[in-house]
Amino acid sequence: MRGTQLAEVHAFDDAGVTAALELVTAFDDAFVTGFARLNEERVGALTALSGAMAVTPLGERVAEAVDKVAAGSIADEHLVALAAARSALLGSVHDALVAGVDRALGRERAAYEAAPVDGGEEHLNLLAGSRSWLRELAIAGWRGVDHDLVSAVGQTVTALLALPAESGPSRRRLAVLLDGLAAELRAASPIATMDKLPKRRWADLWCRALLLSQPGQGEPVAAPVSGRLLVLGADVHEHATAVQVQVHGVLETGEGARLVRASVSAAKVDTIVGRAVWKLLAQHTMLTQALAKRVSLTLTDIPLLPSGDLVWHDDRARPGEPADPFTTAKTMLSAAVAPAAPPLQRHPIGIAEPVLLEHYSVENDLLHRDGGPEEGVRLAFDRLPSSGPLTADLVRKSNACVGLLRWDAGAWSVQPLAVRVESKKGDVEYHNGDWALGHPDPKVVKADAKDDAVGTLRERAGRLLRK
């Protein structure tokens, strides 16, 4: 990525993006006190949202929804129309930002094509129960949420989680989303006394859940692909009760190269942190080998979704020859075709574009490129995981970086996945996935063995099962 390219991305300023985000913010403000208590200003915000949708296929439905909600008649179909309008606005912001990135990088992006979906069984009663709870949230507003309202979704979530696998991932996704939103609201209680609310985040979760609770939500059908996967880096998402590793890479097939992701996850407890999380993913040996040993993988008939996500099957991958992520980024990123985002994933916070940065300096935690913008681009140090060797100090000393270009809070940032640091012995590379097979220092391995939280928990679980 040249300095001129980074400057073009950084300087991106679209009045339409600003206007769309202002409408979203006004909607989120109206949600704070609830749609049952809308004052003149809040009604004006919803009317402005309706005006923005007037020339779209949603225009009539959103206009009707605003009129009904303003009159105090709040039905499921009206809330769905409002949620769809808000999601469409954020989708347009996503598209504008990604188009700017593609222009700056010269990146080709596949056109989105609606793929066949696997519908599965609908379970209309559970979907209705989900919408009922979400409607009550909208009526009460975040300030009106109490313990009884939060707890009311528990039975629905339990029933959704108990559905068989044949019901499809979308139903489990809805269950996890509802459960997570309820948990956040419960942890934030009493919300009425909070000084500052995560309005954008909670409204995002509410809209996504409401759209997922509509009948006819199927799963896109994955198409099997074969080829060579060249890993760029690992993005580790760690939560108190779960860990997910998203591996970004370039897939070479007979039809060319494309950007893909492979995600694996595991449940955990809050005592399993840092290097120990990799032990929870030990069954994904091919993926962890590719990260730690920096080798390519030969894939055979592995499912690929239209979103560019590989449905990972470890038994369909075999290790290949060594493949340095920096070499892959330098030679393949400009030619690889990026996937189009599915409709419900078109959100600015979901932008994560792989890039290679070289010949820069870091000052005040801002990355400055030769010929780039004077103000620099923020480095997302808050996204560095504790499960790898990459630290903020190493990033500051680095001279090359493979990272993800992200957009959050109205500005671009770079999330490092790997860096190259100059030393007396030559350049040394540090990657998020270097410890996927364990720490390279025997002393550290020995120390970890004495305090093995994963092993201790597995031993205790085994004792309980034997009893």
C-alpha positions in Angstrom: 0.0 0.0 0.0 1.7 3.2 -1.2 1.6 6.5 0.7 -0.7 8.0 -2.0 -3.2 5.1 -1.5 -3.3 5.5 2.3 -3.7 9.3 1.9 -6.6 8.8 -0.5 -8.3 6.4 2.0 -7.6 8.6 4.9 -8.9 11.7 3.2 -12.2 10.1 2.2 -15.0 12.5 3.1 -18.5 11.9 1.7 -21.2 14.3 2.7 -23.7 11.5 2.1 -21.9 9.3 4.7 -22.1 12.1 7.3 -25.8 12.8 6.6 -26.7 9.1 6.8 -24.9 8.7 10.1 -26.7 11.7 11.5 -30.0 10.1 10.7 -28.9 6.9 12.4 -27.8 8.8 15.5 -31.2 10.6 15.7 -33.0 7.2 15.5 -30.8 5.8 18.3 -31.6 8.9 20.4 -35.3 8.3 20.0 -34.8 4.7 21.2 -33.4 5.9 24.5 -36.8 7.0 25.9 -38.8 4.5 23.8 -41.2 4.9 20.9 -44.2 5.2 23.3 -42.9 8.5 24.6 -41.9 10.4 21.5 -41.6 14.2 21.7 -41.7 16.5 18.8 -38.0 16.3 18.2 -38.0 12.5 18.2 -40.9 12.4 15.8 -39.0 14.8 13.6 -36.0 12.4 13.6 -38.2 9.5 12.4 -39.8 11.7 9.8 -36.3 12.6 8.5 -35.5 8.9 8.3 -38.7 8.4 6.3 -37.7 11.2 3.9 -34.3 9.5 3.3 -36.1 6.3 2.3 -38.8 8.0 0.1 -37.2 7.1 -3.2 -36.3 3.5 -2.2 -38.4 0.4 -2.3 -38.8 0.8 1.5 -40.3 4.3 1.1 -44.0 3.6 1.5 -43.6 1.1 4.3 -41.3 3.4 6.3 -43.6 6.4 5.9 -46.6 4.3 7.1 -44.5 3.0 10.0 -43.5 6.5 11.1 -47.1 7.7 11.0 -48.3 4.8 13.1 -45.6 4.9 15.6 -46.0 8.7 16.1 -49.7 8.1 16.7 -48.9 5.5 19.3 -49.8 2.4 17.3 -46.7 0.2 17.5 -46.9 -3.1 15.7 -44.3 -5.6 14.6 -44.5 -4.7 10.9 -43.9 -1.0 11.8 -40.8 -1.7 13.8 -39.5 -4.1 11.2 -39.8 -1.3 8.6 -37.9 1.1 10.9 -35.2 -1.4 11.6 -34.8 -2.1 7.8 -34.5 1.6 7.1 -31.8 2.1 9.7 -29.9 -1.0 8.4 -30.2 0.2 4.9 -28.7 3.6 5.9 -25.7 1.9 7.5 -25.4 -0.5 4.5 -25.1 2.5 2.2 -22.4 4.0 4.5 -20.6 0.6 4.3 -20.8 0.5 0.6 -19.5 4.1 0.1 -16.6 3.4 2.4 -15.7 0.1 0.8 -15.9 1.7 -2.7 -13.5 4.3 -1.6 -11.0 1.7 -0.3 -11.4 -0.3 -3.6 -10.6 2.9 -5.6 -7.6 3.7 -3.5 -6.2 0.2 -3.6 -7.2 -0.7 -7.1 -9.0 -3.7 -5.6 -11.5 -5.6 -7.5 -14.6 -6.7 -5.7 -17.1 -9.4 -6.6 -20.7 -8.3 -7.3 -23.2 -9.5 -4.7 -25.5 -12.2 -6.1 -28.4 -13.5 -4.0 -27.6 -17.1 -3.5 -30.1 -19.9 -2.9 -30.9 -20.4 0.7 -31.6 -23.4 2.8 -34.8 -22.5 4.7 -35.1 -25.2 7.3 -38.1 -25.3 9.7 -39.5 -21.9 10.6 -40.6 -22.3 14.3 -43.0 -19.4 13.9 -44.0 -19.4 17.6 -40.4 -18.8 18.7 -39.8 -16.1 16.1 -43.0 -14.4 17.3 -41.8 -14.6 20.9 -38.5 -13.0 19.9 -40.3 -10.1 18.1 -42.6 -9.6 21.1 -39.7 -9.1 23.4 -37.9 -6.7 20.9 -41.2 -4.8 20.6 -41.4 -4.3 24.3 -37.8 -3.0 24.3 -38.7 -0.5 21.6 -41.8 0.7 23.5 -40.0 1.0 26.9 -36.8 2.4 25.5 -33.4 1.7 27.0 -34.1 4.0 30.0 -37.3 2.0 30.7 -35.7 -1.4 30.8 -35.9 -3.2 34.1 -35.1 -6.7 35.4 -38.5 -8.1 34.6 -38.3 -7.0 31.0 -34.8 -8.4 30.5 -35.7 -11.8 32.1 -38.8 -12.1 29.8 -36.7 -13.3 26.9 -35.1 -16.2 28.8 -37.6 -18.9 27.9 -37.5 -18.0 24.2 -33.7 -18.1 24.1 -33.7 -21.4 25.9 -36.1 -22.9 23.3 -34.2 -21.4 20.4 -30.9 -22.9 21.7 -32.6 -26.3 22.1 -33.5 -26.5 18.4 -31.9 -29.2 16.4 -29.0 -28.4 14.0 -31.4 -28.9 11.1 -33.1 -25.7 12.0 -30.2 -23.8 10.6 -27.5 -21.5 12.0 -29.7 -18.4 11.6 -31.9 -19.6 14.5 -28.9 -20.2 16.7 -27.5 -16.9 15.7 -30.8 -15.2 16.7 -30.7 -17.0 20.1 -27.1 -16.0 20.8 -27.9 -12.4 19.8 -30.9 -12.2 22.0 -29.0 -13.8 24.9 -26.1 -11.4 24.5 -28.3 -8.3 24.3 -30.2 -9.4 27.4 -26.9 -10.1 29.2 -25.6 -6.6 28.4 -28.8 -4.9 29.5 -28.8 -7.0 32.8 -25.2 -6.1 33.5 -25.9 -2.4 32.8 -28.9 -2.2 35.2 -30.1 0.1 36.5 -30.0 1.6 33.1 -32.1 4.6 34.1 -29.2 5.9 36.2 -26.4 5.4 33.6 -24.6 8.6 32.5 -23.8 7.3 29.0 -25.5 4.6 27.0 -24.0 2.5 24.2 -26.8 3.7 22.0 -25.3 2.8 18.7 -24.3 -0.7 19.8 -27.6 -1.6 21.4 -29.6 -0.3 18.5 -27.4 -2.3 16.1 -28.1 -5.5 18.1 -31.8 -4.7 18.3 -32.2 -4.1 14.6 -30.2 -7.2 13.6 -32.2 -9.4 16.0 -35.5 -8.0 14.7 -34.5 -8.7 11.1 -33.3 -12.2 11.9 -36.6 -13.0 13.7 -38.5 -12.6 10.4 -39.8 -15.8 8.8 -38.0 -16.9 5.7 -34.5 -16.3 7.0 -32.5 -19.1 5.4 -28.8 -19.8 5.2 -26.9 -19.2 1.9 -25.8 -22.4 0.3 -22.0 -22.9 0.3 -20.2 -24.0 -2.8 -17.3 -26.4 -2.5 -13.9 -25.1 -3.6 -10.4 -26.5 -3.9 -7.1 -24.7 -4.1 -4.2 -23.3 -2.1 -4.8 -21.1 0.9 -2.1 -18.6 1.7 -2.5 -17.1 5.2 -2.2 -13.4 5.8 -2.8 -13.3 9.5 -5.1 -14.1 12.4 -7.7 -11.8 14.1 -8.3 -13.1 17.6 -11.7 -12.2 19.2 -11.7 -13.1 22.9 -14.6 -12.8 25.3 -15.1 -14.0 28.8 -17.1 -17.0 27.6 -15.9 -17.6 24.1 -12.9 -17.2 21.7 -12.9 -17.0 17.9 -10.0 -16.8 15.5 -10.6 -15.4 12.1 -7.9 -16.3 9.7 -7.6 -14.0 6.7 -6.0 -15.3 3.6 -5.8 -15.6 -0.2 -7.3 -18.6 -1.9 -5.8 -19.6 -5.2 -8.0 -21.7 -7.5 -8.2 -22.5 -11.1 -10.4 -19.4 -11.5 -7.9 -17.0 -9.9 -7.2 -15.6 -6.4 -9.8 -14.3 -4.0 -9.7 -13.0 -0.4 -11.3 -15.4 2.1 -11.7 -15.9 5.8 -11.8 -19.0 7.9 -13.3 -18.8 11.4 -13.1 -21.3 14.3 -14.4 -20.8 17.8 -14.7 -22.4 21.2 -16.5 -21.8 24.4 -14.4 -21.0 27.5 -14.4 -19.6 31.0 -13.0 -16.3 32.1 -9.9 -17.9 33.7 -8.7 -19.1 30.3 -6.8 -16.1 28.8 -3.7 -15.3 26.8 -1.7 -18.2 25.3 -4.1 -20.7 26.9 -6.9 -20.0 24.4 -5.1 -21.8 21.6 -5.5 -25.1 23.6 -9.2 -24.7 23.1 -8.7 -24.8 19.3 -6.3 -27.7 19.3 -8.7 -29.8 17.2 -8.2 -27.4 14.2 -4.6 -28.7 13.7 -4.3 -27.7 10.0 -5.3 -24.1 10.7 -3.1 -23.7 13.8 -0.1 -25.3 11.9 -0.6 -22.9 9.0 -0.4 -20.0 11.5 2.4 -21.1 13.7 4.6 -22.7 11.0 3.7 -20.2 8.3 2.8 -22.8 5.6 0.2 -22.9 2.9 -2.7 -25.3 3.0 -4.1 -27.4 0.2 -7.9 -27.4 0.4 -10.1 -30.0 -1.2 -13.9 -29.4 -1.6 -14.2 -27.1 1.4 -17.5 -25.1 1.5 -17.2 -21.4 0.6 -20.1 -19.0 1.4 -20.8 -16.0 -0.9 -19.5 -13.7 1.8 -16.0 -15.1 1.3 -16.1 -17.2 4.5 -14.8 -20.8 4.4 -16.9 -23.2 6.5 -13.8 -24.8 8.1 -13.3 -28.6 7.9 -9.9 -29.6 9.2 -10.0 -32.9 7.4 -10.3 -31.2 4.0 -7.0 -29.3 4.5 -3.4 -30.5 4.1 -0.2 -28.6 4.9 1.8 -27.4 1.9 5.1 -25.5 1.3 6.2 -22.5 3.5 4.4 -19.3 2.7 5.5 -16.0 4.3 2.5 -13.7 4.9 4.4 -10.6 3.9 5.4 -12.2 0.6 1.8 -13.2 0.1 0.6 -9.7 0.8 3.1 -8.1 -1.5 2.5 -10.4 -4.4 -1.2 -11.4 -4.1 -3.2 -8.6 -2.5 -3.3 -6.5 -5.6 -4.7 -9.4 -7.7 -7.1 -11.1 -5.3 -10.8 -10.4 -5.7 -12.6 -9.3 -2.6 -16.0 -10.7 -1.7 -19.2 -8.7 -1.5 -20.8 -8.3 1.9 -24.2 -10.0 2.4 -27.1 -7.6 3.1 -27.2 -8.1 6.9 -23.4 -7.8 7.2 -23.2 -4.4 5.4 -22.2 -2.3 8.4 -19.2 0.1 8.8 -18.0 -1.8 11.9 -17.7 -5.0 9.8 -15.1 -3.5 7.4 -11.8 -5.4 7.7 -9.8 -5.0 4.5 -6.4 -6.8 4.4 -3.6 -4.4 3.5 0.3 -4.3 3.5 2.0 -1.2 4.8 5.7 -0.5 4.4 8.2 2.4 4.9 6.4 4.2 7.7 7.0 5.7 11.1 4.8 5.7 14.2 4.4 8.9 16.2 1.9 9.3 19.1 0.4 6.0 18.1 -0.4 7.3 14.6 1.0 5.7 11.5 2.7 8.2 9.1 3.6 7.1 5.6 6.0 8.7 3.1 3.9 11.2 1.2 0.9 10.3 3.4 -1.4 12.6 5.4 0.3 14.6 8.1 -2.2 13.7 10.8 -1.5 10.0 10.4 -3.8 7.0 10.7 -4.7 5.6 14.1 -3.2 2.2 15.0 -5.8 0.0 16.7 -3.7 -1.1 19.6 -6.9 -2.0 21.5 -7.4 -4.9 19.1 -4.1 -6.6 19.8 -4.7 -9.9 21.4 -2.9 -11.2 24.5 -2.6 -14.7 22.9 0.3 -13.8 20.6 3.7 -12.0 20.6 2.5 -8.8 18.9 2.6 -5.8 21.2 2.1 -2.1 20.8 5.8 -1.6 21.4 6.8 -3.9 18.6 4.3 -2.1 16.3 5.9 1.2 17.1 9.3 -0.2 16.2 8.2 -1.9 13.0 8.9 -1.0 9.4 6.3 -3.2 7.7 2.8 -4.4 8.7 0.2 -6.8 7.5 -3.1 -5.5 8.9 -6.8 -4.9 8.6 -8.1 -1.5 7.5 -11.1 -0.7 9.7 -13.5 2.2 10.1 -14.9 3.0 13.5 -16.1 6.1 15.3 -15.9 8.1 12.1 -12.3 7.5 11.2 -10.0 4.9 9.6 -7.6 2.8 11.6 -5.2 -0.1 11.0 -5.3 -3.3 13.1 -1.9 -5.0 12.9 -1.9 -8.8 12.3 1.8 -9.1 11.8 4.8 -6.7 11.8 8.4 -6.8 10.7 11.0 -5.2 13.0 14.6 -4.4 12.1 17.2 -5.8 14.5 21.0 -6.3 14.6 20.5 -9.8 13.3 18.2 -8.7 10.5 14.5 -8.3 10.1 12.3 -10.3 12.6 8.6 -11.0 12.0 6.0 -11.2 14.7 2.5 -12.6 14.0 -0.7 -12.9 16.1 -0.8 -16.7 15.3 2.9 -17.5 16.2 1.8 -19.2 19.5 -1.0 -21.3 17.9 1.0 -24.5 18.7 2.5 -23.2 21.9 5.2 -20.8 23.0 8.6 -21.4 21.3 10.5 -20.9 24.6 10.8 -24.2 26.6 10.9 -22.2 29.9 7.6 -20.6 29.2 6.1 -23.9 28.1 7.2 -25.4 31.4 5.8 -22.5 33.4 2.5 -22.8 31.5 2.3 -26.5 32.3 2.4 -25.7 36.1 -0.6 -23.4 35.7 -2.6 -25.1 33.0 -6.2 -23.8 33.4 -7.5 -25.8 30.4 -6.0 -29.1 31.6 -7.3 -28.5 35.2 -10.8 -27.8 34.0 -10.8 -30.8 31.7 -9.6 -33.1 34.5 -12.3 -31.8 36.8 -14.9 -32.3 34.1 -13.7 -35.8 33.5 -14.1 -36.6 37.2 -17.6 -35.3 37.2 -18.5 -37.4 34.2 -17.0 -40.6 35.7 -19.1 -40.0 38.8 
